[in-house]
Amino acid sequence: MTRPDAAGRDFGTPAIIQGGMGVGVSGWRLARAVASTGQLGVVSGVALDALLARRLQDGDPDGQVRRALAHFPDPTLVHRTLRRYFVSGGTDRNQPYRPVPRLGLRSHRHGQELAVLGNFVEVFLAKEGHHGPVGVNYLEKIQLATPAAVYGAMLAGVDHVLMGAGLPTEIPGLLDTLAEHRPARLSVAVQAATAGQRFDVTFDPADLLQATPAPVRRPRLLAIVSSATLAAYLARDDTTRPDGFVVESPLAGGHSARPRGALRLSADGEPVYGPRDGVDLARMAALGLPFWIAGGQCGPEQLAAARDAGAAGVQVGTAFALCRESGLDAALRRRMLARAAPGALVVRNHAGVSPTGFPFKLVHLPGTAADDDVYADRPRHCDLGYLRTPYQRPDGRVGYRCPAEPVDDYLRKGGAVEDTVGSRCLCNGLVAAVGLGQRRPDGYREPPLLTLGQDLSFLPPLMGGGDDYSAADVVSYLLGASAAAHA
Ligand SMILES: Cc1cc2nc3c(=O)[nH]c(=O)nc-3n(C[C@H](O)[C@H](O)[C@H](O)COP(=O)(O)O)c2cc1C
């Protein structure tokens, strides 16, 4: 099932999108395994600068990262990064990882290089050995990271860019510009900014690379939205129209949209969603762009129903997050599977844990940062900073703050104390969940933080009495009955 884009290029329209899962849960191994089946494999593009730096400091034991870097069009950039971060044999496991520059309006050259290379490596490796489509997922909210990250992915030939957690109104234009290696500019939302003042982040490939690389293909943009109204808003104008949509319900893993109307909490403290939060699928279909449904769409019946409703297919996350090729730390993944088998794995949606302010699903696994005791013992520390929000200071300059940073710092920056209560450091927790957590000089190790979706009904059929399953098993499970239903 394929459909050419406006320029007549055929990127394929897969029935299944393996959702982008940060940080590093949908890494290149998972995306490659899915794309090898002909479905859309998606790497997470979030924090790939830090992941690259840490993988190099771990000595890149299987050599894959350095092998991918050898294909990057400008070797001088690669040499600089290797000199700075690569440690043959790996650093001492008690040594802290070296910091990477945090995002800011005024970009840091070596931070940009890391972002470009990190995204290049992930997409390059995901695309190897097959002809299936590969996408990269970003959070719109992390605007400061976007241009360099997208450019790195495009240099590796990424087929799709998927973007949620905000409306990607300027991304179609950004992709057009970067495909021609032209200087790009992206607006940045700054809290408490003087009315009428505009901020943006700039990125010029010519500043980074010694020679202009060969032309790259402009990837398709899929906007991840929570309603047909938002999809219609993006679709109505040539400059904002994406090439398709993923429409996601609150059952999905990771972040979700807030419920419409006033926030009400259930007895378990979860946001309560109502009929107004449902998606008008007929309206989605009427927009005339391909769309995929996400959130609890993890069975063949759901895929068949999605197609009957006019969708191209479904986007699935959790079933892939728990499969063998997932980037999750192997021991944590096994513990979750073992708990889930007797139905004892608890995944709750929380209104106040994510610094973004959006509800976020936490897996309540003992010993992780979801645990209130573990969380209370964690010294607050903001060294990764991806979720920091730019704000304008009284002196007119732009500062950055995050409700999960040390409380005094946040208050000094004008933040409200109530935002800090319960706010988890997603950056450190999610990086630790893929086995690359920071170790502090005093011996403290950042605890992992886990997220999944709330529909785990795919596990019994996929596990089938065994103790593991692969990404290809998920794809055949989803396609099996759907193919029969459409035969
Ligand atoms: C571990 C995990 C991490 C996720 N991270 C992201 C992310 O960084 N960006 C994003 O757009 N969606 C993220 N998602 C959502 C998935 O891309 C997908 O839409 C969702 O999981 C689909 O619902 P399901 O989990 O019920 O299959 C994440 C999901 C999981 C399970």
The ligand as an ORCA input file, in Angstrom:
! r2SCAN-3c Opt
* xyz 0 1
  C       8.703      3.960     26.393
  C       7.925      4.920     25.551
  C       8.485      6.155     25.229
  C       7.802      7.039     24.389
  N       8.408      8.199     24.024
  C       7.819      9.008     23.096
  C       8.506     10.148     22.601
  O       9.633     10.457     23.006
  N       7.869     10.909     21.674
  C       6.618     10.601     21.199
  O       6.093     11.309     20.333
  N       5.952      9.520     21.658
  C       6.530      8.719     22.585
  N       5.878      7.577     23.006
  C       4.576      7.237     22.396
  C       4.739      6.246     21.233
  O       5.440      6.811     20.163
  C       3.381      5.739     20.724
  O       2.634      6.760     20.134
  C       2.550      5.131     21.796
  O       3.326      4.331     22.617
  C       1.400      4.329     21.205
  O       0.579      3.793     22.195
  P       0.826      2.357     22.866
  O       1.942      2.553     23.804
  O      -0.467      2.078     23.572
  O       1.124      1.404     21.774
  C       6.515      6.709     23.888
  C       5.951      5.482     24.261
  C       6.633      4.594     25.070
  C       5.999      3.279     25.416
*
